[in-house]
Amino acid sequence: MPAIVRLTDVRKSYRLGSRRVHALRGVDLDIGEGGFYAIMGPSGSGKSTLLHLLAALDRPDSGAIEVGGCRVDTLGERELTLFRRRRIGIVFQQFNLIPTLSALENVTLPAMLDGMTRSARLRRGEELLHQLGLADRATHRPDALSGGEQQRVALARALMFKPQVLFADEPTGNLDSATSSQIWQLMKQLADEAATTVLMVTHEPAGAVHCRHVFLLRDGRIDGSFDVDGLDAAELATRAQQPDG
């Protein structure tokens, strides 16, 4: 059975003025089972760069990236577009909703772009909004929704095609603590009950405690990992600071 997520010696650098910044310096990562996982690390450790490569939003300088049995780094532009739309889901810190569209229209937009019939996409969109507790907000535009509601709409949109993997980049960065907890619990529920693996980049121990396993990223490399196993946020934060996890 192919790994759900596998990276082999992945490297990525950027030009910043006259300097070259090495964001990832040979990342190896292997996730073979479904579940809710976190990637943690200090600012500048390469977390968002890594997630963007996994989600096929950028290409590595070298190395191999496999998601759901697909070698992402070898895909052409058309294949990448279809991979992002149909095979994975992506949720960002910024909700990235279209302000002129209703919640239901935002959720179903990827399906419209993919050519799904109107009846089928509306049925799926309504199902997702109901699942995420937003059935009564379907006709509301983003400016009439709270931050937590907007993120749940973004989450519903990401789940439109029942992705095998959901990537989340600091998904609660713009939310208060109570709303953040609801989003983390919701993602854990998705990983537990649906055939979806959730991989979240976060700097918040309070979020990582909802995961089954944490990978530590330091200086552009995976520097240990550990099972959460009922750790509380303070214990997890201490564990995350220890060398080699």
N, C-alpha and C positions, 0 to 999 in steps of 0.2 A: 504493500500500500504506500503510495507516495506521501512524502511529508506535506503537511498543510502549509508550512512556511519553512523555507530553507535558504540560507545565504552562505555562500562560500567565498571567503577572501574578498569581500566587497570593499571597494575603495572609491572615494569621491573627494575631489578637491575643487576649489573655486578661486578665481582671480579676484583679489580685493586690492584695487589700486596697483601698486607695484609688487604686492605680496601674493603668494599663493597659499591659501588656507586649506589645510588637509582636514576635512570634516570627518571622514571615515577612513580608518587606517588598516583595513583588513578585518572586516566583521564576519564572524562565523556565528550562525544562529540556526537552530533546528527545533521546530515545533511539530511533533508527530501526532499529537492528540488534540481533539477539540477542547474548548474551554475559554476562560477569560484570563488573558495574560497582560502584564504590564511591562513596559520598558521605562526605567527610571534612570536619571542621571542629572548632574548639575547643568546649569545654563552653559551652552557652548559645547556640550559633549557630543552633539551630532544626532540627537533624538529625532528632531523633525526631519532632518535630511534623510535619516534611515527610513522613516515612515513614508516619506515622499517617494523614495525608490521602491519600496514594497508596493505602494499603491500605483506604481507606473506613471507618476507625475513627473519623474525625472529619470535620467539614465545614469548608471554607474560608469566610472572611468574604466573599471575592470572588475572581474568577479562574476559569479553566477547568482541569479535570484530566481527562486522557484516558489510560486504561490498556487496552491491547489493543483499541483502536477503540471503547471504551465511555466516554461522558462520565459519569464517576463522580459528579461534583458535582451532577448533575441527577436522580439516582436516588432513588426513594422508599425507605422503610425496608424493605419486603419485598424490593424489588429489590436493595438493598444487602446484605441477608443472603445472598441467593442468589449475588450477585457474589463476596462474600468466600469463600463455601463452595466454589463451583464453578470460578471463573475465576482465582483467585490463591491463593498459599500465603503464610503468614506464620510467621516464626520469631523468637522474642524471646530476650533475654538470660536471663530466667527461663523455664524449660522449659514451665511451665504444663501439666504432666501431672496427670491425676486419680489420686491416690495409691491408691485402692482398685481401680483397673483394671490389668490386665496390660498389657505393652507392645503386644501385638496388639490388645487392646480399646481402648487409647488411640489407636492408629493408625486403627482402623476407626470410631471414634465419629462423625466427620463424615458418613461414608457411611450409618451407621445413622440419624442425624438426617435425612438426605436421602431416606430410604426405599429405599436400595439393598437388594437381597435379601441374606440372610445369607451364602449361598454365594458370591455375587459379591464382597461386601466382604471376606470372609475370604480369598478367593483373591488379591485385590488387596493386602490387608494383608500376607499372607505373602510375596508377590512383593517388596514394598517392603522388608520386614525382611531378606530374603535379599540384596537389592541393596545394602543398607547394612551388611551384615555382622553382622546381629543375629538370624539365623534361630534360633540356639540360646538366645536370650533372650526369645522370644515370650511365654512364660508368666510371666515375672518382673514383679513390680510395681516402680514407680519406686525405692522405697527399697532394692531389691536391685541397682540398676544404678549404674554410675559416672556422673559428670557428663557425660562424653563420650557414653556410651551413651544417657543421657536426652535429650541434644540430638539424637542421631541418630533416636531415636523421635519427637521433636517434628518433625524434618525429614521423616521418613516420613509422619507425619500430614499435614503441609503439602502433600505430593505426591500425596495420595490421588486427586485428580481430574485429575491431569496438568496442572497450571496452566501458563498461558503465562508468567506472571511470578511469581517467588518473591521476597518482601521479607524481609530479615533485619535486625533491629535489634540491633546489638552482640551477635551470636549467640555470641561466645566470651568474653563479659565475665566469666562465672563458671567459666572453664576454665583449666587450666594451659597453658603454652606449647606443649608437645608435642601435647596434645589439641586445642588451638586450631588448630594447623597441619593436623591431620587433617581438621577440619571445613572449613577454608578450601579444602583440596585437593578435598574431596568436593563442595563447592559449585561449584568450577571445573569439575570433571568433569561435573556435572549440566548446567552451561551449555554445555560443549563437546559433550556426547554426546546430550543430550535437547533437545526443543523448548521449553526453559525459559530465560527471561532472569532472571538473579539480580541484584538491586539491594540492596546491603548498606550500611548505615550503620555506620561504624567510626571509631575514633580511632587505630587501630593500623596503622602503616605495614607491619608484618610481615604483616598480613592483606590490605592493599590491593595488595601486590605480586603477589598471585594474580589480580588483576583485569586487564581489558584497558584500562580507562579510569577516571580518577578525576575526580569533580566536587568542587569546593571550595565550601563554604558558610561565609560569614562575615557576621555581623550580619544574618542573615535574608535574604541574597541569594546567588545563585550568583556567585562571584567567581573565575571561571576554571576550567579543566579541562585535563587532559593525558593522553596515552596513556602507559601504564606502560612498554611496550617494553623489558622486561628490566631495569628499574631494580631495584637492591637496596633493602632497607628504609631504609638510611641516606640513599641518594640520593633516594628517594621522599619521605622526611620533609623533606629540604631543599627539594625542589621544591614541596612542599605549603605551605611557609612563604613562598614568593615571591609577591608581588602578581600577580594575574591568572594564577595557575598557572604 
